[in-house]
Amino acid sequence: MRNLKVISLLLLPLFGCFAQLENSSVTLSHNLCGGTTTCMPGSMPPGVMQVTGLNTFSVNFGDQPLLQPSTSVGPTTVTTSLILNDAAMQLQASTGNNFNNITGVSLWAAPTSSTDCTGGGCTLLADYDSARDGVADQRIVLRGHSVDLISYISASHTLDLQFTATGTSGPTNAWNADVSMDMGLIARANFP
């Protein structure tokens, strides 16, 4: 019995100790136009969806210490991942529009605010395909591609995003939409 306790005590450091925080659904919302005004032009042709004249829009994740790939906290090291599950674009009801003529939408992580992701250099985060997902009406849900967002937001805690679309045209009248991203968060602290 005594030998078993000694062996257990000697092997315990090999197993390592850790604490883990996990939330499979953390949602962040952002209004494209910054309120109730309509900044997106009606009958917008497919391609880059410019928000208030820019190719991208920025989403601020706030100054959270967990939003780093790896952080030292005393004797422990905390590693974090933030995986995009899906994203959605919901038209504001006051616009009286729909997404019926949109056949595809892609959500990209852009390296700069002036980047045009149709030319490459961006990372595909999520997409919608009407043949796969059904025709959209007031809401488009984009399937996530299991991308870890931490490497894109760790330096500035903001993420430059861009939408590109395919189809015949966007909503008929000027419009605005709320964009949401559902993410899975895992933060793990390894103790020495």
Sequence and secondary structure as in RCSB ss.txt:
>XXXX:A:sequence
MRNLKVISLLLLPLFGCFAQLENSSVTLSHNLCGGTTTCMPGSMPPGVMQVTGLNTFSVNFGDQPLLQPSTSVGP
TTVTTSLILNDAAMQLQASTGNNFNNITGVSLWAAPTSSTDCTGGGCTLLADYDSARDGVADQRIVLRGHSVDLI
SYISASHTLDLQFTATGTSGPTNAWNADVSMDMGLIARANFP
>XXXX:A:secstr
 HHHHHHHHHHHHHH EEEEEEEEEEEEEEETTSSSS  B TT  SEE  BTTBS EEEE  S TT SSEEEETT
EEEEEEEEEEEEEEEE GGG    TTEEEEEEEE SSTT  GGGS SEEEEEEEHHHH   SSEEEEEE   BTH
HHHTTTSEEEEEEEEEES S SS B EEEEEEEEEEEEEEE 
